[in-house]
Amino acid sequence: MNTQGRVVAVLGPTNTGQTTYALERMLGHRSGIIGLPLRLLARGVYDRIVATRAPSVGALVPGDERIVAPPTPYWGCTV
């Protein structure tokens, strides 16, 4: 199955695990971007990415703050 260029939306009610599911699925691929509604949630996802992989593979862009170490395969951003 070719997943290049594929976009997947994970939607659901609050506190049903969609963020955890989406993060696990993203980390199962070579790269990905996860868009989150809150800055604090984006920071938590970034912390989980760098704890799971390494600081050099995660980027955080929640508005005016930017933590990017190119080339970065995994991005946590606010929408």
Rosetta blueprint (number, residue, H / E / L):
1 M L
2 N L
3 T L
4 Q L
5 G L
6 R L
7 V L
8 V L
9 A L
10 V L
11 L L
12 G L
13 P L
14 T L
15 N L
16 T L
17 G L
18 Q H
19 T H
20 T H
21 Y H
22 A H
23 L H
24 E H
25 R H
26 M H
27 L H
28 G L
29 H L
30 R L
31 S L
32 G E
33 I E
34 I E
35 G E
36 L E
37 P L
38 L L
39 R H
40 L H
41 L H
42 A H
43 R H
44 G H
45 V H
46 Y H
47 D H
48 R H
49 I H
50 V H
51 A H
52 T H
53 R L
54 A L
55 P H
56 S H
57 V H
58 G E
59 A E
60 L E
61 V E
62 P L
63 G L
64 D L
65 E L
66 R L
67 I E
68 V L
69 A L
70 P L
71 P L
72 T L
73 P L
74 Y E
75 W E
76 G E
77 C E
78 T E
79 V L
